[in-house]
Amino acid sequence: MSRQILITGEHGYIAGRLADYLKAAQPDWSVQQISVRDDGWKELAFGGVDAIVHTAGIVHRKEGTVSKEEYQRVNVRLTAQLAAKAAKEGTGQFVFLSTMSVYGMEQGRIGAGTRPAPVTLYGRSKLAAEHRLKRLEEKSRMTVAVIRPPMVYGPGCPGNYARLSALARKLPAFPKTENKRSMIFIDTLCECIRQILLRNLSGTFLPQDPEYSNPSRMVREIAACHGRRCVLVPGMNGLLGLLAGQIGLFARLFGTLIYDQKSSVIPGVPYQIVSVRDAVERTELESRA
């Protein structure tokens, strides 16, 4: 069935990968990226648009470099205005890319019953936008799907994965760790969104890869993709665990932060289509090409 999908964000990483993914997986769909950086989007007609996937927003900014007002303007008010226009003009579904940061945790296990308690301006703004969208859904015929992905990685993705990849291609050894991290490969996230669009699903979703990761596993597999062997040095879990409890950077690398796997299941939706090993290999090969 032909559908018209709008994706906000002309230059964003997730927006671009999602647009390419949907065009390949659903050639009968009309998929378009739009910019919401200025007010030009307000002149667009949303009549006939089946769904909007809102990926645009302020992300990956060091805390303190963006004001609270700017987060509110872009991540909260813009989201609410865009969704209100969509609902008024008959769009059937609004998919919102939120974040794991709404839980405010650097370590721990998150399940379906875990209450959000954001501690950063970014996390607070995303949760505030979620609340606005849910109130709008109650008053309109438009369904709202909120997606809270953990760390996203894939070819060309900015962030911690790129730094870890650079280390893996240089270091002869790396600490062997037993911590666990929830992550999601970009194609797995795109498939999750595709399935949500196909089924016009509503609700809050916590997608992730089918297996947990940790830095030592990622480093080993990245190194193998480049024909290198990285020795994993055991016996450092105690020190790394202590540092993870004291220093934010170490918590992001060596602490355990996971979604309970049960909370990531979407009944009848087999979106976890890529193993971590295959995801790392595809990421490294495409990034090297």
N, C-alpha and C positions, 0 to 999 in steps of 0.2 A: 504494500500500500504506500502510495506516495505521501510524503510528509514534508513540511517546511520547518526547518530548524534554524534558529539564530543562536550564534555563540558570541558572547561579548568578549572583547579582547582581540585586537588586530595583531598584536605582536607578542602576546603572552605565550609561554611555553606550553601549558596545558591546552589553551585554546587552539593553537596551531596543530598540535598532535591530534587533538580530538577531531578537528575538522577533517584532517586527512584520513583518520581512522574511519569516521562515519561515511565519508564519500566512498571509501573502498569497500566497506562492509555492507552499506546500504545504497547502492547506486541509483535506486529509485527515489531516494530522498534529495531534497534541495537543502543544501547546508551552506550557510553564509556566516562569515565573521563580521561583526560590526564594532565600531569604536564607540566608547562612552566617555572618552577623555574630555570632550566638550559637550555642549548642549545640542549638537546636531542630531543625536538619536531621538530627541523629542519630536522631530519633524518626520520621523519614519512612521509608516503605517504598519501596525501589527495585525491588521485584519488578515485572516488566512494563515497566520503563523500558528503552527501546532504547539511548538514548545520553544522556550528560551533557556539556554544553559548559561548561567551567569558565572563566569570565571574571573572577570576583571576585578581588580581591587588592589589595595596596598598590601604587599607581602614581601617577605625576605628583606625587611629593613631592621637594622640594629635598633634596639629599644632606646628611645630618647632622641632619635634622629627625625622622627615624625611626630607632630603635635597631636594631642588628643582630638582637637577640633578637626584636623585633617583626616584622621581615622574615621571620625563620626561623619564627616561630609562624604567621603568616598565609600567606605565600607558599609555604612549604615543608611544614610539618607538617600544616596544614589541607588542602592539596592531596593529600598522601599519605593522610590519613585518609579523605577523601571518596572517593578512587579505590579504596581498599581495601574500603570498605563497598559501593561500586558493584560491584566484581568479585565479592565474596562473595555478593551478592544477585542476581547474574545479569545485570547490565547488560552489553550487548554491546560498547559503545564509549565511550571517554572522550576528549574533545577538549579540549586544554589551550591556552589563549592565553598564549604566552610573549612574547618580545620580541626585536627586533634588538639590544638592549643586551647580550645574552649574548656578543656578539663583542668588546665593549669598545673599539670603534673610533669615532672622531669623523670620520675621513676615510679613504677608501680604497674598494676594490672587494671585495665578499664573494661567494664562490662556494660551490658544494656541498662543496668540499673545505676550506674555511676553518675552522680550529679555533676554537671559542669560547674567549675569554679575558676574561671580564667584569672590570671595574675598579670598578664601583659595587656597593653593597649590594643594590640592586634587581636588577641583572643577575646577580649571584652567586646570589641567592635563587631567581630564575627557573630558572637552569641546574641548581641543586641539586634543584629540584622535578622538572625534566625527567628527571634521573637516577633519582630515586625511581620515577617513573612507568614508565620503561623496565624497571626491575628487576621491578616488579609485572606488567608485560605478559608477561615471560618466564615468570612463575610461574602465570599465570591464562589464562583463555580470552578475556579482554577485550582488544580492540584499542585502542591508544593513538595518537592523532594529535596531534603538537605543531606549533603554528603560531607562527612568529616574524615577525610583521608589522613593517614599518617604520612611520614616522609615519602615524597614521590621521587622516583629515580628513573632514568632512562637515557637514551642517547641525547647528548647536548643539554641535559638538565642541570640547572645551576644548583648550588648548595653543597651540603656535606658529602654527598656521594662523589662529586667531582674531586673534592680534596682527598677523599679516601682512595680514589682511583689513582691519583697522582702519586700518593705514597706507595701504593702497591706496586707501581711500575719502577720504583727506585729502591725501596728498602729490602735488604736481604733477610731481615727477620722482623717479627711483629709479635706482641704479646698474645698468648693463647687465652681467650676469655670464654666464659660460660654464660655471659649475660644474653638476654634476648631483646630484640627490637622488632616492632611492627613496622613494615615498610610496604610500599606498593609500586610495582612496575607500571610505567605509564600506560602500556597497552592493556594491562589488567584493569586499571582505572577507567580507561576508555570503554572497555567492554562492559564494565559495570554501568556506566552512564548509558551506553547503548541499550542495555537490557531494561533500565529504568524508563527510558524513553519509549521503547517498544511496548511496554506494559502499562504506561501511564501511571507509574507507581507514586504513591505519596508516603511520606514518613521521613525518619532520620536513619541514615545508613552509615555503617562503620566498616568500609571495605579495607581489605589488606591482602597481601600475598598469601598463598596457601600454606606457607611455612614461615616461621620466624627466622630472622637473620641475626647476625652479630658481626662486629667489625672484623674479627679474625677470619671468620668464614668468608666474608666479602673480599678481604684482602687476598686470601688464598686463591679464590676463584678468579678474581681479576688478574692476578699474577699469572695464573695458568693460561688465561686467554692470550697473554702476550708471550707465552713460551718461557716464562720464568718460574722459579721455585722460591717461594717465600717460607722460611722456617718459622713455625709458630712456637714461641718460647713459653713453656708452662710455668706455673708457680707464682704468677703475678696477680692472681684474682683478688687476694686480700688487699694489696696496695691499691689496685685500680678501683676496687669497691669503695675503699676509704676516700680516695680522691673524687670519685663520682658523687659521694655524699657532700663534698665540700666545694667543688668547683664545677660551674655550669658546663664548661666545655667537655670535661670528663664525663659528666652525667649524660650528655648527649651522645657520647661515643660508647662508654663502658657501663652505663647504668642499664637496668632493665625497664623498658617501657613498652607495654604491649596491650593490644586489644585481645580480650578473650576470643578465641576462635569461634565460639558459638554465637557471639554477638555480631560477627561478620557474615553469618549465613543469611542469604536472602532466599527464602523458600522458592524452589522451582527455578532459580536463576543461577546457572553454572558459569559465573563470571571469572572464577579463578582458573584461567586457562593456561597460564605460563608458570612453570616452576622457577624457583629462585635461580638455580643453575643456568637454565636457559635464558632467563631475563638478563643476568649478568653477561652472558656470552653475547647476546644480541646487542646489549648496550655498548660493550667494548668494541665489537666488530663494526657497528655502525658509526661509532664515534671516531674510530681509526680510519674509516673509509674516506 
